[in-house]
């Protein structure tokens, strides 16, 4: 949880300074960072509109607490659906994936809205007039881990488990990851330790 948790929490708290009552689009919410970001945004009292991948991804993100979810790979009017969710425009976007769907998410921002994305999102969102764009890297340190621990406890964080393997079957876990489309974490169990 260290890497994904810090990336999610620092996007919500530090890059976007999300506040209670604000609206956020979490684009790419069915990934490892996204499922945590949804929960941290809800902890902060935000209304969450999310994009996910596929029917299973949409269901997973709903289970994580998003107020509204669309399939970002299939829905062609994300901007219209986001405006129906937040008629004056959403306050913030946490971009955890790139592409055309991200452009639609940005189209739903209110004037002077904020966008944040961790380094490595391709293609990265481009600057637009009237929008604050923040690119960030997760920072690890004692204070950051204490803040993460507090947020994990307060949110009663759920970490979705895709599949469990015994340590002896670790090679099967690697094959599963290589096959792609894993929703949740792969867990290796150690017996007798």
C-alpha positions in Angstrom: 0.0 0.0 0.0 3.0 2.3 0.4 3.4 3.4 -3.2 -0.2 3.4 -4.3 -1.5 4.8 -1.0 0.9 7.7 -0.9 0.2 8.5 -4.6 -3.6 8.4 -4.0 -3.5 10.4 -0.7 -1.0 13.0 -1.9 -3.0 13.6 -5.0 -6.2 14.1 -3.0 -4.7 16.1 -0.1 -1.6 17.8 -1.3 -1.9 18.3 -5.1 -5.7 19.0 -5.1 -6.3 20.0 -1.5 -9.8 18.5 -1.8 -12.3 19.8 0.7 -15.7 18.6 2.0 -18.5 19.3 -0.4 -16.3 19.6 -3.5 -16.7 17.4 -6.6 -14.0 15.4 -8.1 -13.5 13.2 -11.2 -11.1 10.3 -10.5 -10.2 9.2 -14.0 -8.8 5.7 -14.0 -10.5 4.8 -10.7 -10.4 1.0 -11.1 -6.6 0.8 -10.9 -4.6 0.3 -7.7 -4.2 4.1 -7.0 -7.7 4.9 -8.1 -9.5 2.5 -5.8 -7.7 4.1 -2.9 -8.2 7.7 -4.2 -11.9 7.1 -4.3 -11.9 6.1 -0.6 -9.7 9.0 0.4 -11.9 11.5 -1.5 -15.0 10.2 0.3 -13.1 10.4 3.6 -12.6 14.1 2.9 -16.3 14.6 2.2 -16.1 15.0 -1.5 -18.7 13.9 -4.1 -16.9 11.4 -6.4 -17.6 10.9 -10.2 -15.3 8.2 -11.5 -14.2 6.5 -14.7 -13.3 2.8 -14.7 -12.5 0.1 -17.2 -15.2 -2.4 -18.0 -18.3 -3.7 -16.3 -16.2 -5.3 -13.5 -14.2 -2.1 -13.0 -17.4 0.0 -12.7 -18.8 -2.4 -10.1 -15.5 -2.4 -8.2 -15.4 1.4 -8.0 -19.0 1.6 -6.9 -18.0 -0.8 -4.1 -15.2 1.5 -3.1 -17.8 4.3 -2.6 -17.9 6.5 -5.7 -21.2 8.4 -6.1 -21.3 7.9 -9.9 -19.2 5.7 -12.2 -18.9 5.3 -16.0 -16.9 3.0 -18.2 -14.3 5.3 -19.5 -13.5 3.0 -22.4 -17.0 2.7 -23.7 -19.0 5.8 -22.7 -18.7 8.5 -25.3 -20.3 11.4 -23.4 -18.3 11.4 -20.2 -18.3 15.2 -20.1 -22.1 15.4 -20.4 -22.6 12.8 -17.6 -20.1 14.6 -15.4 -22.0 17.9 -16.0 -25.2 16.1 -15.0 -23.4 15.1 -11.8 -22.1 18.6 -11.2 -24.1 21.1 -13.3 -21.7 24.0 -12.6 -18.7 21.9 -13.4 -16.5 19.6 -11.2 -14.0 21.3 -8.9 -11.1 18.9 -9.5 -9.9 16.0 -11.6 -7.4 13.4 -10.5 -6.0 12.0 -13.7 -4.7 8.5 -13.2 -5.0 7.6 -16.9 -4.6 9.6 -20.1 -6.3 9.5 -23.5 -9.4 11.0 -25.1 -11.6 10.2 -22.1 -9.3 12.4 -19.9 -9.9 15.3 -22.3 -13.7 14.8 -21.7 -13.1 14.8 -18.0 -11.2 18.1 -18.3 -14.1 19.5 -20.4 -16.3 19.0 -17.4 -14.2 21.2 -15.1 -15.6 24.5 -13.7 -13.7 27.7 -14.5 -10.6 27.8 -12.3 -10.8 24.1 -11.6 -7.8 22.0 -10.6 -6.2 19.0 -12.2 -3.5 16.8 -10.7 -1.7 13.8 -12.1 1.2 11.7 -11.0 4.3 11.7 -13.2 4.1 8.9 -15.7 0.5 9.3 -16.9 0.6 9.2 -20.8 -0.4 11.2 -22.5 -0.2 13.7 -19.7 -2.9 16.3 -19.6 -2.1 19.6 -21.3 -2.4 23.0 -19.7 -5.6 24.8 -20.5 -6.6 28.4 -19.9 -8.3 28.9 -16.5 -7.2 25.5 -15.1 -4.5 24.8 -12.5 -2.5 21.8 -13.5 -0.2 20.0 -11.0 2.1 17.1 -11.8 3.4 15.3 -8.7 5.4 12.4 -7.4 4.6 10.6 -4.2 7.0 11.6 -1.5 7.9 9.0 1.2 9.0 10.0 4.7 8.1 9.5 8.3 5.5 12.3 8.3 4.0 11.1 5.0 3.7 7.5 6.3 2.1 8.7 9.5 -0.4 10.8 7.5 -1.1 7.8 5.3 -1.6 5.5 8.3 -4.1 8.0 9.9 -6.0 8.2 6.6 -6.1 4.4 6.2 -7.4 4.0 9.7 -10.0 6.8 9.4 -11.3 5.5 6.0 -11.4 1.9 7.1 -9.7 1.4 3.8 -10.7 -1.5 1.6 -8.1 -3.1 -0.6 -9.7 -5.3 -3.2 -8.1 -8.7 -3.6 -8.2 -10.1 -7.2 -6.7 -13.5 -6.4 -4.6 -15.3 -3.8 -1.7 -17.7 -4.4 0.5 -19.8 -2.2 4.1 -18.7 -2.2 4.9 -22.0 -3.9 2.6 -20.9 -6.8 4.2 -17.4 -7.1 5.0 -18.2 -10.8 1.2 -18.5 -11.4 0.7 -15.0 -9.8 3.3 -13.6 -12.2 1.5 -15.2 -15.2 -1.8 -13.7 -14.0 -0.2 -10.3 -13.8 1.3 -10.6 -17.3 -2.1 -11.6 -18.7 -3.3 -8.1 -17.6 -6.7 -6.8 -16.6 -6.3 -7.5 -12.9 -8.8 -5.6 -10.8 -7.4 -5.6 -7.3 -4.3 -6.9 -5.7 -2.6 -10.3 -6.2 -1.7 -11.8 -2.8 0.9 -14.4 -2.0 0.2 -16.3 1.2 2.9 -17.8 3.3 1.9 -20.8 5.4 3.7 -21.9 8.5 5.7 -18.6 8.8 
